[in-house]
Amino acid sequence: MSSLSKVKDEALALPWIEQDHLMRALRSKLEDDRQWRLGGVRIRETYQKWSHLALEHLGRSPSKVMDFGAGIYHPLANVAQFNVLHGSEGVGVELDPRFLPDRAAKCLADTIFDAWLHADPEARLRARDYPLDSLRQGEWTDRVTPKVSRFVGDVRQLDDSGFDFVFSQSVLEHVDEFDDVLKALTERTQPGGVHAHVIDMRDHRSYYRSDKHQWSFLCEEEPDGPFCNRLRSSQIIDAYKRHGFEIIVARPQREKPPKHIRRELIEAFSDLSYRDLERTGLRLVARRR
Ligand SMILES: C[S@@+](CC[C@H](N)C(=O)[O-])C[C@H]1O[C@@H](n2cnc3c(N)ncnc32)[C@H](O)[C@@H]1O
């Protein structure tokens, strides 16, 4: 018997109160782990943010939500929680077909269970719409319930509309042909519908390369990193206004650029205002008129 199975058997033989202490100790250890953050902890943190923003700016539960650029790890985690806890319909839209179905299915089963724990009786009934047994076995399905599905492709190909809450985490900076994509998102949003986006405008190579800083990609004609559109805060806000949105929140993250950055900027960015230069992140909430 492996030492893990032995420890597990011993743990399961403990009185429940000791199992409870053990679970809490393990959970807090795992919560500091980067891989674990791709699952439960990150999902909880992001969902709390989206549900708070939706309720605050819509003044009610959303009826139909879109997780734009939902990612490959847990593409339905946010929309499924909106569905269970608020009864919303939802779509997770993701361009990248790479995917780990087994991991995503198990993660979704955990997420639904977490939501169920915090739910009222009506929400608990909605949790029963999910095929929890097969999700726990790692069996994925894109239309997980009649109201919740994953769409793999560019949002411009999504044949669905009437969304009243569209949200994204670290996506808008990766969107190519931004204006065209924003047009597609606008057309799929109900009048009065709310968008909430967290945008990371730093050069992403600075996370893993010591020779790059947050502004490096503004100093290179063809940066060799992951695709970023390099749009700055004022350009994103202007695009939103042009597409008929009222800006409700535009909360920047500011950082001090390196001293001689102006000299290094390529021509396309040489006219940037100091404001746009120092803004390395943005939380944007906007309402379609
Ligand atoms: C950095 S990932 C963020 C994923 C996820 N939101 C998260 O926080 O884990 C950005 C995602 O946006 C997706 N994306 C970019 N443009 C898109 C588009 N036009 N339609 C759908 N997805 C898009 C990319 O494929 C990518 O997976």
The ligand as a Tripos MOL2 file, in Angstrom:
@<TRIPOS>MOLECULE
LIG
   27    29     1     0     0
SMALL
NO_CHARGES

@<TRIPOS>ATOM
      1 C1         -5.2290   35.1280  -20.6960 C.3       1 LIG1
      2 S1         -6.5980   34.1840  -21.2030 S.3       1 LIG1
      3 C2         -7.6900   34.4300  -19.8360 C.3       1 LIG1
      4 C3         -8.5930   33.2620  -19.6100 C.3       1 LIG1
      5 C4         -9.5640   33.3670  -18.4300 C.3       1 LIG1
      6 N1        -10.4290   34.5220  -18.5370 N.3       1 LIG1
      7 C5         -8.8440   33.3470  -17.1180 C.2       1 LIG1
      8 O1         -8.8140   34.3880  -16.4420 O.co2     1 LIG1
      9 O2         -8.2820   32.3090  -16.7680 O.co2     1 LIG1
     10 C6         -7.3600   35.1520  -22.5110 C.3       1 LIG1
     11 C7         -8.3220   34.3210  -23.3400 C.3       1 LIG1
     12 O3         -9.1070   35.1590  -24.2170 O.3       1 LIG1
     13 C8         -9.4020   34.3850  -25.3790 C.3       1 LIG1
     14 N2         -9.8290   35.2670  -26.4960 N.ar      1 LIG1
     15 C9         -9.1360   36.2850  -27.0690 C.ar      1 LIG1
     16 N3         -9.8340   36.8140  -28.0940 N.ar      1 LIG1
     17 C10       -11.0040   36.1350  -28.1660 C.ar      1 LIG1
     18 C11       -12.1540   36.2170  -29.0200 C.ar      1 LIG1
     19 N4        -12.2250   37.1010  -30.0270 N.pl3     1 LIG1
     20 N5        -13.1930   35.3600  -28.8180 N.ar      1 LIG1
     21 C12       -13.1280   34.4590  -27.7990 C.ar      1 LIG1
     22 N6        -12.0710   34.3240  -26.9580 N.ar      1 LIG1
     23 C13       -11.0150   35.1520  -27.1330 C.ar      1 LIG1
     24 C14        -8.0670   33.6830  -25.6520 C.3       1 LIG1
     25 O4         -8.2070   32.5360  -26.4540 O.3       1 LIG1
     26 C15        -7.5730   33.3530  -24.2320 C.3       1 LIG1
     27 O5         -7.8620   32.0480  -23.8260 O.3       1 LIG1
@<TRIPOS>BOND
     1     1     2 1
     2     2     3 1
     3     2    10 1
     4     3     4 1
     5     4     5 1
     6     5     6 1
     7     5     7 1
     8     7     8 2
     9     7     9 1
    10    10    11 1
    11    11    12 1
    12    11    26 1
    13    12    13 1
    14    13    14 1
    15    13    24 1
    16    14    15 ar
    17    14    23 ar
    18    15    16 ar
    19    16    17 ar
    20    17    18 ar
    21    17    23 ar
    22    18    19 1
    23    18    20 ar
    24    20    21 ar
    25    21    22 ar
    26    22    23 ar
    27    24    25 1
    28    24    26 1
    29    26    27 1
@<TRIPOS>SUBSTRUCTURE
     1 LIG1         1 GROUP 0 **** ****
